[in-house]
């Protein structure tokens, strides 16, 4: 475990300080792990999540095609006018829309769609762009926490614990709503002065004609039905047993054909640096999983609780959150689930329950608090740093493409306090509801 932790720590320092290009760092660190025989290449290759990569490529292509029609400019002007040019009003609308869409689709898809519109609106209203993008990434992670399909860790937990879509809504929606309200209040007091829009700019926005933004209505009419078909696929994909990445990639190619756009040209617009960064990061974190780092840390967390269920739930919540801010939360959840399943019988036996006769009681009183603590910690912990969640990285790359610098430290300055706030609310919720 020590060599892989050393390599990861060195890579993480370079990524956090941004002294070197993070894509190069991630790939070279993975190369070092294979070269020094810390982990075999074949196993690391299997750790690359193609679903995430296909989703990114597909949605980047879809957004690129639709952007050629002027539809994003139309939406930006319409939203700015609907808020009467008020910066705080548009910010809150964007954040709530981001949270809701992330619950229905997933956080990566949501920020790929929302971020370009956000940049246009902030340019029109002349308000700070980077803080708004950061808050959207944060709200995408919060909103995605509330449903089975909103964040990949929830899919893993739901599959391995036999939890339904309704189970997630009933148990995770209440704390997420409270977290959203609390976070919006914080946003209002932190940003109210920075979101001020001068009267002259508001008047200019209200005089604009959104319809003139559409420069290719023919392509828009062809592309929109495909786009809505992709969205329907995302929502129904879980029941159809189709991964969102495959739906996005198939929808992107279908849209290119129907809109008569060169596939080669739209693929050139894909942020391949982001794709390779994720590939390297998956391999790097996969090496830690292969060498038992997550399992070892999970065992230490459980040992610290000394048989106290509430303390165990709190340790799972906070440990998973802090660790998810450092590494990808999917392998962490995959490693934690078998550990939780192994300790549930021990807690049941200590309380005098029979695993067969009292299965329903054991699930409600013992298993549920641990599963929901894991879900809240893994999903909300992604707000702790720039590489804590895929949505964060995607937002930073979109910002960079539009010549806005979104650094690791800038994101952490906003994200880490928000993470602590959401974890504090989650801790109180778990205590009140399950204990």
C-alpha positions as CSV (number, residue, x, y, z in Angstrom):
1,X,0.0,0.0,0.0
2,X,2.8,2.4,0.8
3,X,4.2,2.8,-2.7
4,X,0.8,3.5,-4.3
5,X,0.0,6.0,-1.5
6,X,3.3,7.8,-2.1
7,X,2.7,8.0,-5.9
8,X,-0.8,9.2,-5.4
9,X,0.3,11.8,-2.8
10,X,2.9,13.2,-5.2
11,X,0.5,13.3,-8.1
12,X,-2.2,15.0,-5.8
13,X,0.2,17.7,-4.7
14,X,1.0,18.6,-8.4
15,X,-2.7,18.5,-9.3
16,X,-3.6,20.7,-6.3
17,X,-0.8,23.2,-6.8
18,X,-1.3,23.3,-10.6
19,X,2.5,23.5,-11.1
20,X,2.1,21.0,-14.0
21,X,-0.7,20.1,-16.3
22,X,-3.0,17.8,-14.4
23,X,-3.7,15.6,-17.4
24,X,0.0,14.9,-17.8
25,X,0.4,14.3,-14.1
26,X,-2.5,11.8,-13.9
27,X,-1.2,9.8,-16.9
28,X,2.4,9.8,-15.8
29,X,1.5,8.8,-12.3
30,X,-0.4,5.8,-13.7
31,X,2.6,5.0,-15.9
32,X,4.8,5.0,-12.8
33,X,2.5,2.6,-11.0
34,X,2.6,0.2,-13.9
35,X,6.3,0.7,-14.5
36,X,7.3,0.0,-10.8
37,X,4.9,-3.0,-10.8
38,X,2.8,-1.5,-8.0
39,X,-0.3,-2.7,-9.9
40,X,-0.7,-4.6,-13.2
41,X,-1.9,-2.6,-16.3
42,X,-4.7,-5.1,-17.1
43,X,-6.4,-4.5,-13.7
44,X,-5.9,-0.7,-14.0
45,X,-7.4,-0.7,-17.5
46,X,-10.5,-2.3,-16.1
47,X,-10.8,0.5,-13.5
48,X,-11.4,3.1,-16.2
49,X,-15.1,3.9,-16.1
50,X,-16.1,3.9,-19.8
51,X,-19.6,5.0,-18.8
52,X,-18.3,8.3,-17.5
53,X,-16.0,8.8,-20.5
54,X,-18.7,8.0,-23.0
55,X,-21.1,10.3,-21.2
56,X,-18.6,13.2,-21.3
57,X,-17.8,12.7,-25.0
58,X,-21.4,12.3,-26.0
59,X,-22.7,15.3,-24.1
60,X,-19.8,17.5,-25.3
61,X,-20.7,16.6,-28.9
62,X,-24.4,17.3,-28.3
63,X,-23.7,20.6,-26.7
64,X,-21.3,21.6,-29.5
65,X,-23.9,20.8,-32.2
66,X,-26.7,22.7,-30.4
67,X,-24.4,25.6,-29.7
68,X,-24.0,26.2,-33.5
69,X,-27.8,27.0,-33.6
70,X,-27.6,29.9,-31.1
71,X,-30.1,28.2,-28.7
72,X,-27.8,28.7,-25.7
73,X,-27.7,32.4,-26.4
74,X,-31.5,32.5,-26.7
75,X,-31.9,30.7,-23.3
76,X,-29.4,33.0,-21.7
77,X,-31.1,36.2,-22.9
78,X,-34.6,34.8,-22.0
79,X,-33.4,33.9,-18.5
80,X,-31.8,37.2,-17.9
81,X,-35.0,39.0,-19.0
82,X,-37.2,36.8,-16.9
83,X,-35.2,37.8,-13.9
84,X,-35.4,41.5,-15.0
85,X,-31.6,41.6,-15.1
86,X,-31.3,40.9,-11.3
87,X,-28.0,39.1,-10.6
88,X,-29.0,37.4,-7.4
89,X,-32.4,36.2,-8.8
90,X,-30.7,34.6,-11.9
91,X,-28.1,33.0,-9.6
92,X,-30.7,31.3,-7.4
93,X,-32.7,30.2,-10.4
94,X,-29.6,28.6,-11.9
95,X,-28.6,26.9,-8.7
96,X,-32.1,25.4,-8.1
97,X,-32.3,24.3,-11.7
98,X,-28.9,22.6,-11.4
99,X,-29.9,20.7,-8.3
100,X,-33.3,19.6,-9.8
101,X,-31.7,18.5,-13.1
102,X,-28.9,16.6,-11.3
103,X,-31.5,14.6,-9.3
104,X,-33.4,13.6,-12.5
105,X,-30.4,13.1,-14.8
106,X,-26.9,13.1,-13.3
107,X,-24.5,15.8,-12.2
108,X,-22.1,15.6,-15.1
109,X,-24.8,15.8,-17.7
110,X,-26.4,18.7,-15.9
111,X,-23.2,20.9,-15.7
112,X,-22.3,20.2,-19.3
113,X,-25.7,21.7,-20.2
114,X,-25.9,24.5,-17.6
115,X,-22.3,25.8,-17.7
116,X,-22.3,27.3,-21.3
117,X,-25.6,29.1,-20.6
118,X,-24.2,30.4,-17.3
119,X,-21.1,31.8,-18.9
120,X,-23.3,33.7,-21.5
121,X,-25.6,35.1,-18.8
122,X,-22.8,36.3,-16.6
123,X,-21.2,38.0,-19.6
124,X,-24.5,39.7,-20.5
125,X,-25.1,40.9,-16.9
126,X,-21.3,41.5,-16.2
127,X,-21.3,39.6,-13.0
128,X,-18.5,37.2,-11.8
129,X,-18.5,34.0,-13.8
130,X,-16.2,31.6,-11.9
131,X,-17.9,31.8,-8.5
132,X,-21.3,31.1,-10.2
133,X,-19.8,28.0,-12.0
134,X,-18.3,26.7,-8.8
135,X,-21.7,27.0,-7.0
136,X,-23.4,25.2,-9.8
137,X,-20.9,22.3,-9.5
138,X,-21.6,22.3,-5.7
139,X,-25.4,22.3,-6.2
140,X,-25.2,19.6,-8.9
141,X,-23.5,17.3,-6.3
142,X,-26.1,18.2,-3.6
143,X,-29.0,17.6,-6.0
144,X,-27.6,14.4,-7.3
145,X,-27.4,13.0,-3.7
146,X,-31.2,12.8,-3.5
147,X,-31.9,10.0,-6.0
148,X,-30.7,6.6,-7.1
149,X,-29.7,8.0,-10.6
150,X,-28.4,11.4,-9.5
151,X,-24.9,10.3,-8.5
152,X,-22.9,7.1,-9.5
153,X,-22.2,6.1,-5.8
154,X,-26.0,5.8,-5.2
155,X,-26.3,3.4,-8.1
156,X,-23.6,1.2,-6.5
157,X,-25.3,1.4,-3.1
158,X,-28.8,0.7,-4.5
159,X,-27.6,-2.3,-6.5
160,X,-25.6,-4.0,-3.7
161,X,-28.1,-3.2,-0.9
162,X,-31.3,-3.9,-3.0
163,X,-32.6,-0.4,-2.5
164,X,-35.3,1.1,-4.8
165,X,-35.6,4.5,-6.4
166,X,-38.3,5.4,-3.8
167,X,-36.0,4.3,-0.9
168,X,-33.5,7.0,-2.0
169,X,-36.1,9.7,-2.4
170,X,-37.8,8.9,1.0
171,X,-34.5,8.8,2.9
172,X,-32.3,11.3,1.2
173,X,-34.6,13.9,-0.2
174,X,-35.4,15.4,3.2
175,X,-31.8,16.2,4.2
176,X,-31.0,17.4,0.7
177,X,-33.9,19.9,0.8
178,X,-32.7,21.2,4.1
179,X,-29.1,21.4,2.8
180,X,-30.3,23.3,-0.3
181,X,-32.2,25.8,1.7
182,X,-29.3,26.4,4.1
183,X,-26.8,26.6,1.2
184,X,-28.9,29.1,-0.7
185,X,-29.1,31.3,2.4
186,X,-25.3,31.2,2.7
187,X,-25.0,32.0,-1.1
188,X,-27.4,35.0,-0.7
189,X,-25.3,36.6,2.1
190,X,-22.0,35.8,0.5
191,X,-22.8,36.9,-3.0
192,X,-25.5,39.6,-2.7
193,X,-23.0,42.5,-3.2
194,X,-21.1,40.7,-6.0
195,X,-24.3,40.0,-8.0
196,X,-25.3,43.6,-8.3
197,X,-26.1,44.6,-11.9
198,X,-26.1,48.4,-12.8
199,X,-29.3,49.9,-14.1
200,X,-27.8,50.6,-17.5
201,X,-27.0,46.9,-18.1
202,X,-30.4,45.8,-16.9
203,X,-32.1,48.2,-19.4
204,X,-29.9,46.9,-22.2
205,X,-30.8,43.3,-21.3
206,X,-34.6,44.1,-21.3
207,X,-34.3,45.7,-24.8
208,X,-32.7,42.6,-26.3
209,X,-34.5,40.3,-28.7
210,X,-33.9,36.6,-27.8
211,X,-35.3,35.4,-31.2
212,X,-32.4,37.0,-33.1
213,X,-30.0,34.8,-31.3
214,X,-31.1,31.7,-33.2
215,X,-28.8,31.6,-36.3
216,X,-29.7,28.2,-37.6
217,X,-33.3,27.3,-36.9
218,X,-33.2,24.4,-39.4
219,X,-30.5,22.6,-37.4
220,X,-32.3,23.4,-34.2
221,X,-35.5,21.8,-35.4
222,X,-33.5,18.7,-36.3
223,X,-31.4,18.5,-33.2
224,X,-33.9,19.3,-30.4
225,X,-36.0,16.0,-30.9
226,X,-32.8,14.0,-30.6
227,X,-31.7,15.9,-27.5
228,X,-35.1,15.3,-25.8
229,X,-34.9,11.6,-26.8
230,X,-31.5,11.5,-25.0
231,X,-33.0,13.1,-21.9
232,X,-35.8,10.5,-21.8
233,X,-33.2,7.8,-22.2
234,X,-31.3,9.1,-19.2
235,X,-34.5,9.0,-17.0
236,X,-35.6,5.6,-18.3
237,X,-32.1,4.1,-18.7
238,X,-32.0,2.5,-15.2
239,X,-35.2,0.5,-16.0
240,X,-34.0,-0.3,-19.5
241,X,-30.6,-1.4,-18.1
242,X,-28.7,1.0,-20.4
243,X,-25.9,3.1,-19.1
244,X,-26.2,6.9,-19.6
245,X,-22.8,7.0,-21.3
246,X,-24.0,4.7,-24.1
247,X,-27.2,6.7,-24.4
248,X,-25.3,10.0,-24.7
249,X,-22.8,8.7,-27.2
250,X,-25.5,7.1,-29.3
251,X,-27.6,10.3,-29.1
252,X,-24.6,12.4,-30.1
253,X,-23.8,10.4,-33.2
254,X,-27.5,10.3,-34.2
255,X,-27.7,14.1,-33.8
256,X,-24.6,14.5,-36.0
257,X,-26.2,12.4,-38.7
258,X,-29.6,14.0,-38.6
259,X,-28.2,17.6,-38.4
260,X,-25.8,16.7,-41.2
261,X,-22.7,17.7,-39.2
262,X,-19.3,16.2,-39.8
263,X,-18.6,13.7,-37.1
264,X,-14.9,14.3,-37.4
265,X,-15.4,18.1,-36.9
266,X,-17.5,17.7,-33.8
267,X,-15.1,15.2,-32.3
268,X,-12.3,17.7,-32.7
269,X,-14.3,20.0,-30.3
270,X,-14.3,17.4,-27.5
271,X,-12.1,18.3,-24.5
272,X,-9.8,15.3,-24.9
273,X,-7.6,16.6,-22.1
274,X,-10.5,16.2,-19.7
275,X,-11.2,12.7,-21.0
276,X,-7.5,11.6,-20.6
277,X,-7.4,13.2,-17.2
278,X,-10.3,11.1,-16.0
279,X,-8.7,8.0,-17.6
280,X,-5.5,8.6,-15.7
281,X,-7.4,9.5,-12.4
282,X,-9.4,6.2,-12.7
283,X,-6.3,4.2,-13.1
284,X,-4.5,6.0,-10.2
285,X,-7.4,5.5,-7.8
286,X,-7.9,2.0,-9.1
287,X,-4.3,1.2,-8.1
288,X,-5.2,2.2,-4.5
289,X,-8.2,-0.1,-4.7
290,X,-6.2,-3.0,-6.0
291,X,-3.7,-2.6,-3.3
292,X,-6.4,-2.6,-0.6
293,X,-6.0,1.0,0.6
294,X,-9.8,1.7,0.8
295,X,-10.5,-1.6,2.5
296,X,-7.8,-1.0,5.1
297,X,-9.0,2.5,5.9
298,X,-12.6,1.3,6.1
299,X,-11.6,-1.4,8.6
300,X,-9.8,1.2,10.7
301,X,-12.9,3.4,10.7
302,X,-15.2,0.6,11.8
303,X,-12.7,-0.5,14.5
304,X,-12.8,3.0,16.0
305,X,-16.5,2.8,16.6
306,X,-16.1,-0.1,19.1
307,X,-19.6,-1.5,18.5
308,X,-21.5,1.8,18.8
309,X,-23.9,2.0,15.8
310,X,-24.4,5.8,15.9
311,X,-20.7,6.4,16.2
312,X,-20.2,3.9,13.3
313,X,-22.7,5.8,11.1
314,X,-21.0,9.1,12.0
315,X,-17.5,7.7,11.2
316,X,-18.8,6.3,7.9
317,X,-20.4,9.7,7.0
318,X,-17.4,11.9,7.8
319,X,-14.7,9.4,6.7
320,X,-16.3,8.9,3.3
321,X,-16.9,12.6,2.8
322,X,-13.3,13.6,3.6
323,X,-11.9,10.8,1.5
324,X,-14.3,11.5,-1.4
325,X,-12.9,15.0,-1.5
326,X,-9.5,13.5,-2.2
327,X,-10.3,10.6,-4.5
328,X,-13.1,9.5,-6.7
329,X,-16.1,8.3,-4.6
330,X,-17.1,5.3,-6.7
331,X,-14.2,2.9,-5.8
332,X,-14.5,4.1,-2.2
333,X,-18.2,3.1,-2.1
334,X,-17.4,-0.2,-3.8
335,X,-14.8,-1.0,-1.1
336,X,-17.1,0.2,1.8
337,X,-20.2,-1.8,0.9
338,X,-18.8,-5.3,1.7
339,X,-17.4,-3.9,5.0
340,X,-20.8,-2.5,6.0
341,X,-22.5,-5.8,5.0
342,X,-20.0,-7.7,7.2
343,X,-20.6,-5.7,10.3
344,X,-24.4,-5.6,10.1
345,X,-24.8,-9.2,11.4
346,X,-22.5,-8.3,14.3
347,X,-24.7,-5.4,15.4
348,X,-27.8,-7.5,14.9
349,X,-26.4,-10.3,17.1
350,X,-25.4,-7.8,19.8
351,X,-29.1,-6.5,19.9
352,X,-30.4,-10.1,20.0
353,X,-31.9,-10.2,16.5
354,X,-32.1,-13.2,14.2
355,X,-30.8,-12.5,10.7
356,X,-33.6,-14.6,9.1
357,X,-36.6,-13.9,11.4
358,X,-35.9,-10.2,12.0
359,X,-34.6,-9.2,8.6
360,X,-37.0,-6.3,8.2
361,X,-36.1,-4.8,11.6
362,X,-32.4,-5.3,11.1
363,X,-32.6,-3.5,7.7
364,X,-34.6,-0.5,9.3
365,X,-32.7,-0.1,12.5
366,X,-29.1,-1.2,11.6
367,X,-28.5,-1.4,7.9
368,X,-30.4,1.7,6.7
369,X,-28.5,4.3,8.9
370,X,-25.2,2.9,7.6
371,X,-26.2,2.8,4.0
372,X,-27.6,6.4,4.1
373,X,-24.6,7.7,5.9
374,X,-22.4,6.2,3.2
375,X,-24.5,7.7,0.4
376,X,-24.6,11.2,2.0
377,X,-20.8,11.1,2.8
378,X,-19.7,9.9,-0.6
379,X,-21.9,12.2,-2.6
380,X,-21.6,15.4,-0.5
381,X,-17.9,14.9,0.1
382,X,-17.4,15.5,-3.6
383,X,-17.8,19.3,-2.9
384,X,-14.6,19.3,-0.8
385,X,-12.2,19.8,-3.7
386,X,-11.9,20.3,-7.4
387,X,-11.2,16.6,-8.1
388,X,-13.8,15.3,-5.5
389,X,-16.5,14.9,-8.2
390,X,-16.5,14.5,-11.9
391,X,-18.9,17.5,-12.3
392,X,-16.3,19.7,-10.6
393,X,-13.6,18.8,-13.1
394,X,-15.9,19.2,-16.1
395,X,-16.9,22.7,-14.9
396,X,-13.3,23.7,-14.5
397,X,-12.5,22.5,-18.1
398,X,-15.5,24.4,-19.5
399,X,-14.3,27.5,-17.7
400,X,-10.8,27.1,-19.0
401,X,-12.1,26.6,-22.6
402,X,-13.9,29.9,-22.2
403,X,-10.7,31.6,-20.9
404,X,-11.7,31.6,-17.2
405,X,-9.3,30.3,-14.6
406,X,-10.9,28.0,-12.1
407,X,-8.1,26.7,-9.9
408,X,-8.0,23.9,-7.4
409,X,-7.6,26.3,-4.5
410,X,-10.4,28.6,-5.7
411,X,-12.8,25.7,-5.8
412,X,-11.7,24.4,-2.4
413,X,-12.3,27.9,-0.9
414,X,-15.9,27.7,-1.8
415,X,-16.5,24.0,-1.8
416,X,-14.9,22.8,1.5
417,X,-17.0,25.1,3.8
418,X,-20.2,24.1,1.9
419,X,-19.2,20.4,2.4
420,X,-18.8,20.9,6.1
421,X,-22.2,22.6,6.3
422,X,-23.9,19.8,4.5
423,X,-22.2,17.2,6.6
424,X,-23.3,18.9,9.8
425,X,-26.9,18.9,8.6
426,X,-26.6,15.3,7.5
427,X,-25.2,14.3,11.0
428,X,-28.2,15.9,12.7
429,X,-30.6,14.3,10.3
430,X,-29.2,10.7,10.8
431,X,-29.4,11.2,14.5
432,X,-32.9,12.5,14.6
433,X,-34.3,10.0,12.0
434,X,-32.6,6.7,12.8
435,X,-31.5,7.0,16.4
